[in-house]
Every structure is written in C-alpha cells, then in structure tokens.
C-alpha cells in the first residue's frame, strides 16, 4: 500500500453500491449482539437516501474502496432524546487507522451539517476516545451519561 493515498469522501446516497460493506461494518462492530441479521442495519442505511439531509452517512474511499464511514442520525443516545442530530458508528478499517481518515470523515459530516443548516452535532462516546473528537472541533457537553465511561460531546456548526 503506497504511503500517500488519495481519500475521496462521499455520502452513501452518492454511492449506494457500498451500502452492504458499510452495513456489515456497523453490524459486526455494534449491532451483532442485539440483532440476528445484518438486514436490520441494511434496511436502516437505506433510509440515508438524500444528499445533505439527516439521516446521512459519509464514506471514505481509497482507490474507490470503502475504508471508513460514519452516520449522522436523529438520535443515538436514549438518555438524551432532546439533543439532535448525532454522529454515530464512526468506523475505519483496521489497516487504515491512524492516518487521519476518521478526522476527514468527521470534518465532512460537519461540512454537510453546515450545508443543511444544522447548528450542532452530538456524539455519545467513551471518555477515553474523546480526544479524537476534541481535535476535530467537538467539546465535552455532558459527562457520565448512561454510564461512567461515557460522555456526550457537541460540535457547534457555523455557516455563512
């Protein structure tokens, strides 16, 4: 794998041929314990169908192959239904981690939010991963939400 690779960022609605790959990542990483089949995730991802409209998913492509993704959805935290929308399921394939791809995906999610006139994005994450989001413009909004290791972070969005 060459050291300098070009990463393209697209919304899932622009490249639906990658829906099954992204769905498999989400299912295997987070949903397999609560669902018997990845079909539930695939059906959910099919609702990410319009550009610049929640829900949407951002996909990072290296040489046309998906290497990472995240979703922006109405709610990802049962403990905080009053906040919306949320970044969820941030994933980068293991062989592509520590190359800034998650940061690229998060920045693109924020750019899309600005185009959609969304004032802020929330994320529910483990406190130990908060630094990844802090370097991408998020700040801790609430601590110990749901459990002691979890924080809610907010990325305020500015638009012209």
Order of alpha helices (4+ residues) and beta strands (2+ residues): beta-alpha-alpha-beta-beta-beta-alpha-beta-alpha-beta-beta
